[in-house]
Amino acid sequence: MTARSKEIVEKLTQVGEDVLGDIKAGKNPSIDITMRSLSNVYYDEKSGLIKLGDDKQKRYYFNLGQAKKFLQTMLIAKQIKILLEQDKPALSIRQLFYTLKHEIPGAGENTFDLQEESDPIIEDMELVTNSLREELNLIATPNGVLSGPMVVEDKTGDVLDFTKMGSAGGAVPPIVEDDFFHIKEMSADYILVVEKYAVWNLLNQEKYWKKNNCLLLTGKGQPARAERRLLARFGEEYKIPIYVFTDMDPWGYYIYSVYKSGSINLAFFSEKAACPRAKYIGLSVKDVREFDIPRSSWVKLNDEDFKRMEEIASYDWFKKDKWQKELADLKKFGYKIEQDALVSKSIEFTANNYLPAKIENKDYFD
């Protein structure tokens, strides 16, 4: 067991001992859980991160509304402790759900019915132990793909050269910490994060990363934990520019903010998985005119888009003047434009014209 695993096991043991202490003292057994609701989330302007507050609530055993969740919490804490103590292979959160799902003898009740019950408790355990899920020996399925001048030694001992991953690129692994994904060499001048796989794939086929000496990463839409954590590592370990390229719509803008500042749902994760140095490279409303994007590529904003636009305009991390102007311009324009639409100019337009011009002219904001 590693020193870090020992620390986590000690915290989990303490949770169990506190519950036993309550029982011995004749008290209603309880566990302190940090609240992960919107009311306990705030934007820290100094760090540029969405953070979780300190508000806690107690989860009681003798409470009709909480008894099952209390039991589930104890089961998950126990299973994580076993995984760490016995140095078992990491489980997916789906596999953990099935490991613990069984009928409670004599009660006619299952410990868990749906994975939606176990997932949030895993996040509770991350907070209780002040650790990453990956440090609990649990993994979420990553979506990311990467290419460019980087050589990594995987935990298996295999050495991976991301300039030789072919048209499919190299997968971002579920755990990207240094002892699993050790970066041996990295010589990129900048990192470009692309919202969509299709656009990333086109850039990769054109070897954009080679012509521009950059790392090319996609999280395939809303990024999973591994892609966010990997970009955070790049931000911490390499002082090179990091750009995020998304659709011109409120959904694309929010994806950028998740990479940069974190997310509301996983605010406790922001300090470990956000990259405040990331800058937004586009698409933006003014690009429509400056790059003469044809009208046939415009898609009318619908009611849901307008509603989402109002929501993100109210978030503190979108209160900067440039973002308020961008959102106001988009509302007035009334259309959204996807990254894919740039092929209407030419298949090579994104790689040969749009991105190089934006970077050379430093046409980005944060």
HELIX and SHEET records of a PDB file:
HELIX    1   1 ALA A    3  LYS A   24  1                                  22    
HELIX    2   2 LEU A   38  ASN A   40  5                                   3    
HELIX    3   3 ALA A   67  GLU A   85  1                                  19    
HELIX    4   4 ILE A   93  LEU A  100  1                                   8    
HELIX    5   5 GLN A  115  THR A  129  1                                  15    
HELIX    6   6 ARG A  133  LEU A  136  5                                   4    
HELIX    7   7 TYR A  197  GLN A  205  1                                   9    
HELIX    8   8 TYR A  208  LYS A  211  1                                   4    
HELIX    9   9 ARG A  225  GLU A  237  1                                  13    
HELIX   10  10 PRO A  250  SER A  261  1                                  12    
HELIX   11  11 ALA A  267  PHE A  269  5                                   3    
HELIX   12  12 SER A  270  ALA A  273  1                                   4    
HELIX   13  13 VAL A  285  GLU A  290  1                                   6    
HELIX   14  14 ARG A  295  SER A  297  5                                   3    
HELIX   15  15 ASP A  303  SER A  314  1                                  12    
HELIX   16  16 ASP A  316  PHE A  318  5                                   3    
HELIX   17  17 ASP A  321  PHE A  333  1                                  13    
HELIX   18  18 GLN A  339  SER A  344  5                                   6    
HELIX   19  19 PHE A  349  PHE A  349  1                                   1    
HELIX   20  20 THR A  350  TYR A  354  3                                   5    
HELIX   21  21 LEU A  355  GLU A  360  1                                   6    
SHEET    1   A 2 SER A  30  THR A  34  0                                        
SHEET    2   A 2 LYS A  56  TYR A  60 -1                                        
SHEET    1   B 2 VAL A  41  ASP A  44  0                                        
SHEET    2   B 2 LEU A  49  LEU A  52 -1                                        
SHEET    1   C 2 LEU A  91  SER A  92  0                                        
SHEET    2   C 2 LEU A 138  ILE A 139  1                                        
SHEET    1   D 2 GLU A 103  ILE A 104  0                                        
SHEET    2   D 2 GLU A 109  ASN A 110 -1                                        
SHEET    1   E 6 GLY A 170  ALA A 171  0                                        
SHEET    2   E 6 VAL A 145  SER A 147 -1                                        
SHEET    3   E 6 CYS A 214  THR A 218 -1                                        
SHEET    4   E 6 TYR A 190  VAL A 194  1                                        
SHEET    5   E 6 ILE A 242  PHE A 245  1                                        
SHEET    6   E 6 LYS A 279  GLY A 282  1                                        
SHEET    1   F 3 VAL A 159  ASP A 161  0                                        
SHEET    2   F 3 MET A 150  ASP A 154 -1                                        
SHEET    3   F 3 PHE A 181  MET A 186 -1                                        
SHEET    1   G 2 VAL A 299  LYS A 300  0                                        
SHEET    2   G 2 TYR A 335  LYS A 336 -1                                        
END                                                                             
